[in-house]
């Protein structure tokens, strides 16, 4: 994703688990020139037969979002105890494009940020 001021890069990889399952591990960066503006570690994990999207911004504790809805090409993760974002959705309508929307309240005002990434091999 590229905006007027920064480039957003998100990478994901599958890691084999201990019990024959797998975990998706990723990271997200926002870069302006040579400066990293934002960095967070991400993962999708299975706990007690539920799936969670976990985000840990650099220098902060991890926040878990319950994956509430899934389809073949999308999912919605929610944590209504968290201010922003409280909802995170991902979709991949085209095989080379991944889109995400983060939304929630900031100072009682609804806010939504949309991202779109193109696959690079």
C-alpha positions as CSV (number, residue, x, y, z in Angstrom):
1,X,0.0,0.0,0.0
2,X,1.4,3.4,-0.9
3,X,0.0,6.7,0.2
4,X,1.2,10.3,-0.4
5,X,3.4,10.1,2.7
6,X,4.4,6.5,3.4
7,X,4.6,2.9,2.1
8,X,2.8,0.2,4.0
9,X,4.2,-3.4,3.7
10,X,2.7,-6.5,5.3
11,X,4.2,-9.9,5.1
12,X,2.9,-13.3,6.2
13,X,4.3,-16.9,6.4
14,X,3.0,-20.2,7.5
15,X,4.9,-21.8,10.5
16,X,4.3,-25.5,11.3
17,X,2.9,-26.1,14.8
18,X,3.8,-28.7,17.3
19,X,0.6,-30.7,17.0
20,X,0.3,-30.9,13.2
21,X,-1.5,-27.5,13.0
22,X,0.0,-24.3,11.6
23,X,0.2,-20.7,12.6
24,X,0.3,-17.7,10.4
25,X,3.0,-15.2,11.4
26,X,3.3,-11.7,9.9
27,X,4.5,-8.2,10.3
28,X,3.4,-4.8,9.2
29,X,5.6,-1.8,8.5
30,X,4.9,1.8,7.5
31,X,7.9,3.4,6.0
32,X,8.6,7.0,4.9
33,X,11.8,7.4,3.1
34,X,14.4,5.6,5.3
35,X,12.3,6.0,8.5
36,X,10.1,3.3,10.0
37,X,7.0,5.1,11.2
38,X,5.1,2.1,12.6
39,X,5.9,-1.6,13.1
40,X,3.9,-4.5,14.5
41,X,4.1,-8.2,14.8
42,X,1.0,-10.2,13.7
43,X,-0.2,-13.7,14.0
44,X,-3.3,-15.8,13.5
45,X,-3.6,-18.5,16.2
46,X,-5.9,-21.3,17.2
47,X,-6.8,-21.4,20.9
48,X,-9.4,-23.7,22.4
49,X,-11.1,-24.3,19.0
50,X,-11.3,-20.5,18.3
51,X,-9.1,-18.5,16.0
52,X,-7.6,-15.1,17.0
53,X,-5.9,-12.4,15.1
54,X,-3.1,-11.0,17.4
55,X,-1.5,-7.6,16.9
56,X,1.5,-6.4,18.9
57,X,2.7,-2.9,17.9
58,X,6.3,-2.2,18.6
59,X,6.8,-1.5,22.3
60,X,3.3,-2.5,23.3
61,X,1.5,-5.5,24.6
62,X,-0.3,-7.9,22.3
63,X,-4.0,-7.4,21.6
64,X,-6.2,-10.4,20.6
65,X,-9.1,-10.1,18.2
66,X,-11.6,-13.0,18.0
67,X,-12.1,-14.1,14.4
68,X,-15.9,-13.9,14.3
69,X,-16.7,-14.5,10.6
70,X,-14.8,-16.3,7.9
71,X,-15.3,-17.1,4.3
72,X,-13.0,-18.6,1.6
73,X,-11.6,-15.1,0.9
74,X,-12.2,-13.0,4.0
75,X,-12.4,-12.8,7.7
76,X,-13.6,-10.3,10.4
77,X,-11.8,-10.1,13.8
78,X,-13.3,-8.2,16.7
79,X,-12.3,-6.9,20.1
80,X,-14.9,-4.5,21.4
81,X,-13.0,-3.9,24.6
82,X,-10.2,-2.3,22.5
83,X,-10.7,1.4,21.5
84,X,-9.1,1.5,18.1
85,X,-9.3,-0.6,16.2
86,X,-12.1,-2.7,17.5
87,X,-12.7,-4.5,14.1
88,X,-10.2,-5.7,11.6
89,X,-11.3,-7.3,8.3
90,X,-9.2,-8.8,5.6
91,X,-10.3,-9.8,2.1
92,X,-8.7,-11.1,-1.0
93,X,-11.1,-10.8,-4.0
94,X,-8.2,-11.1,-6.5
95,X,-5.4,-13.6,-6.0
96,X,-2.7,-10.8,-6.1
97,X,-4.5,-8.2,-3.9
98,X,-5.0,-8.3,-0.2
99,X,-7.2,-5.6,1.4
100,X,-7.7,-4.7,5.1
101,X,-10.0,-2.3,6.9
102,X,-9.4,-1.3,10.5
103,X,-12.2,0.5,12.3
104,X,-13.4,1.7,15.7
105,X,-13.9,4.8,17.8
106,X,-11.3,7.5,18.4
107,X,-12.6,10.0,21.0
108,X,-16.2,8.8,20.5
109,X,-15.9,9.4,16.7
110,X,-16.0,6.4,14.3
111,X,-12.8,6.0,12.3
112,X,-12.0,3.7,9.4
113,X,-8.7,3.1,7.6
114,X,-8.4,1.1,4.4
115,X,-5.3,-0.7,3.1
116,X,-4.7,-2.5,-0.1
117,X,-1.5,-4.5,-0.9
118,X,-0.4,-6.0,-4.1
119,X,1.4,-9.4,-3.9
120,X,5.2,-9.3,-4.6
121,X,7.1,-12.6,-5.1
